[in-house]
């Protein structure tokens, strides 16, 4: 009986937005893991996991109060969609029609613009002691994207303490779909500490190099030294110090990596002091790593302005801007089809 390993879920009002109550759901298992998510942006608020001394701490960067999540510029914990990442020139062509999107990042559209899911209020379709399914409908033309969309985002805390994120999307007109979760992991649990000492390992066949405006190339490159190091496992401090132009133009990682689908796991993140060890696996073809390089001084965490490199986002998705490449089939959802994607993060300690 699965439920026997899980405590009863907790439901609470986390805040109000535009006159609507924003509800949070907290799940806990017998091992002491906790997952807290909310209806605004289908956002992960906390993922509480043990260190090697069996001390439990939240390892997902986030705010104490709801109001800080409104206009959440780093998109802490948010569901990002319908299309995560940048779309070049904020336009694309589909079935012979050109669609104009919102320009919000140089001359590009990033994370679907201001109408993205990260600022929408989701309904709750189903909740059990281990999972919640959020639901939203999105009307044709929202943000410039075609199709009336039905979107389900499910979060599960398993009896082992895994955090499972899954998406399901339907449309009545061919459209673009490439969602992700934008949780930033800091395995120290102290968001005033940078992730310098974390070790990141990726099972990757190469990086998609980025242009200065963040648009990725469409052919992966495995020759960069930092890619070879990531395949072995390398400290974030060494990545940040790498003189490779790809690292220097963004002061860290803000890159898509093609995943080696022969491997069960996409990779791991390890923090030697706490002993926390986070594995991640996904059905998605690509992983975008973003090491919180851009500092927004208006973002306040625990009473302090955010510091650079205070977390690592491990965004499982298809290649950003795939619509302008040979990989466009990865992001086109046809009217007759259902998009699905599942990612599992699991923090243990060693």
N, C-alpha and C positions, 0 to 999 in steps of 0.2 A: 504494500500500500504506500504509494508515493507521498500521500498527504501526511503520513505518520512522521516523516522526517522534517515536516514544515510546520512552523507555528501559524496561527491564524493571521491573515493579513490585516494591516491597519490602514484605515482610510481617514484622511484629515483634510481640512480646508487649508491650503498653503497660502492663498492670497485671493485677490479679486482683480479682474481685468475687464474693462469695458462693461462693468456691471455684472459680469459672470463670475461665479466662484471657480477658482482653480483648485483642483483636488489632487492630493498626492496619495500614492499607494506605497506601503512599505511591506516588504516580504522578508521573512527571516527563517533560516533553517536551524536544525539542532546543533550544527557545528559552530553557529555564531555569525555566519555570513548574513549581511543585510543588503537589500537593494531597495532604493527609493526612487520613484519616478513620478512625473506629474503630467497633467493633461495639457498644459501650455507647451506647445512645441514638441509634445511627446518626448519630454526631456528626462535624461538620467540625472538625478540629484545626488545620489550617493551609491557607492559600491564599497561596502565595509568588509574588509578581509584581514586575516591574521598575519602578523609577522612571525619570525622564528621563536620569539618569546611568548607567542600566543596572545599578543596585544592586538586588539582589533581597531582599525582606523579606516576612514573613508579615503580611497585612493583616486577618486575622480574629482577634478578641480571644479568647484562650484561656489555659489553664494549662500549666505545664511538666510536671506529673505527673498520673497518672491519679486519685489519691485526691481531688484538688481538684474533680474532675468529679462526684463522688458528693455529692448534695445541692446541685448547681450552681444556686444561686438565680437568677442572671441567665439561665440556660439557654444559656450560651455555645455556639454551634455546633450545638445539638441539633436533632434532628427532633422536632417537636411534633405530637402527635396522640393519638387520632383527630380531636380537635377543638381547633384553636388558638384562643386568645383566650377571652373571658369568655362564659359562658352565664348569663343573668339568673336570679336566685333559685335557681340550681343545679338547675333542672328544665326539662323540656320535654314536650310532648305529641306523640305520633306514632301514627297509626292508632288514635286513640281511647284510647290508654294513656298514663298519666303516668309519666315516668321521673325518679327522684331521683338527683342526682349529688352528688359530694363538695363541700362548701362550704369554699373555701380562699382566698377573696379578697372581703372584706366579706361580703355574703350570697350571693355568686356563686360559680360554679365557673370557675376559670381554667386554661387549657391542659390540660383533662381531669383535673385533680387528680393525686394522688400515684401513680396507676397509669398515667400517660401514657407514651407511647413513649420519652420522653427519659430514662427510667431503666430501660428494658428492654434485655436483651442480645439482639441480633439474630444470626441465623445468616448465614453467607455462602453465597449460592446460586450466584454465579458471579463470577469475577474475571478480567480481562484486563489488558493493559498500559496500558489507558486508562480502565477503569471497574470498579466493583464493584457488585453488587446484594446488598443485605441483605434478609433475610426474617424475618418473625415471624408467629406465629399468636396470636390474642387471643381468649379464650373469652367466650362470651355472658355478659353481666352484669358484666364487668370495669368497675369505676369507675361502674357504674350504666347503662352503654350496652348496648343490645340487639345481638345478632348475634355469631356466631363469625366473626371477621375473619381474612383472609389479607392481609398487608401486604408490599409490596415497596418498598424505597427504593434508588434507584440514583444513584450519583455518578460523573460522567465528567469527566476532564480532557482537553480536545480538543487537537489539534495546534496550534491557535491560542492555546491557553491559557485557553479558556473553562471555567468551572465550571458544569456542568449538573447540576441536581437534579431527579429525577423520582420520582413516586409512582404506585403502582397498588394499589388496594384492592378486595377482593371480600368480600361478606358473604352469610350464608345467611338473613338476616332484615333487613327495612328498618331502617336505622340512620342515624346522623349521621356524616359524614366531612368534615373541613375541615383538612387538615394544612398545616404550613409548616416552613420551616427558620429557625432562630433564630440565625444567624450575625450578629455585630455587626462592621461594617466600620470600621476606623480606617486611613485611607490613608497616615498617617504611618508606620505600623508600630510606633509607640511608644505603648503603652497607658497611659502616665503623662501623655500629652498629650491634652487634650480635642479634640473634632472641630470646635471653633469656626470654624476658617478654611476648612473644607470648604464647597463650594457644592453644594447639592442642587437638582435640577430634576426635576419630575414632570409627566408627560403625564396630567393628571387633569381630570376633569369636576366635581370637588368633594370636600370633606371630609365625613365623617360626624361631626358634632359629638359629643363625649362628655360624659356626665354625670360628676359628681365621682367616682363609683365605677368609672368606665371603660367603662360600657355605652354603645355608640354609638347615636345616633339612626338611624333607618332611611331617612331621605331625605337625599341629599347636598346640601351648601350650597356654592355657588361664589362667594358674595359676600364672604367673609372676605378681608381684605387679604393675610393670609399665604398664602392659597391662590393668589391672583393672582401674588404674588411667586414662589411655588414653580413656577408654570407658566413663569415667565421664567428662574428660577435665582436662588437667594438664599443668602447665607452662613448657616451654622448660628448664628453669633453674632447675626446680625440676627433670626433666628427666636427665639432664647432671650430676646432683649431686647424682643420684641413684647409690647405691653400687652394684646393680645387675651385675653379671659378664657379662651378655649380653650387657649392656650399657658400662661397663668399657673397654671391649676388643676393642671397636671402638671409645671410647670417645663421645658417643652420639647414635643417631639412624642411622642404616644402615640395616634396617630390612624389610622383607616382612610381611604383615599382611593379613590374609584372611578376605575378606569383608563380612558383614552380608547382604546378598542380599534381605532380607525382608525389609531393610531400603532403602528409596529413595536416601539418601545421604551417601557417604562414610565417611564424616566427615566435620569438619570445622577447620579453623585457625583464631584466633582472636588476635588483637593487641590493648590492652586497651588504650594506649596513643592516637593513631590516630583514634581509633574506627573502623579501617578497619576489616571487617569480611568476610573471604573467605570461601565459601562452594565449595565442589567438589563432583561430582557424575559421575559414569562411568559404562560402560557395562562390564568392565574387572573384573575378579574374585579376584584380589589381588591389594594391594597398597604397593609399596616399598617407605619407607620414608628414606631420606638421609639428615642429618643435617650438611653437609659441614664440616665434622670432620677433614679431611686431608687438611693441609695447604700447598699450593705450592707458595713459595715466589716469583716465577717468574710471578705469576698472579697479574697484576696491575689493580686496579679499581679506577677511579678518581684520578690517580696519587699516590695511596698508595698500598702497598702489601695487598693482601686479608687477612682478619682476619678469625680465626676459627668461625664456626657457623654463617656465614654471610647470610645464607638463608636455606630454607627447600625445598628439591625436593620432590614432591608428584607424584611419578611415577606409573601410573595405568597400569597394565599389568597382565600377568599370572605369576605364581611362577617362579622365576629364577631357572635354572637348572631342570625345570619340566621334561625334557626329561629323566632324571635318576630317575623317580618316577612313581607312579600310576597315576599322573596327566598329563602324557605325551600327552594325546589327546588334552589338552589345547593348545599345542604349535606345533603340527604336522598339517601342511596345506597340504591337498591332492591335486593332480593335477586337480581334477574336481571341487574343491571348491573355494570359495572366502572368504578370511579373512576380517572381519570388526571389528572395535572397535571405540567407541566414548566416550569422556570424556568432561565434562563441568565444568569449573571453573567460579565462579562468586563472585567478590569482591564488597561488599556494605559497608555501615558504619552504626554504631549504637551509 
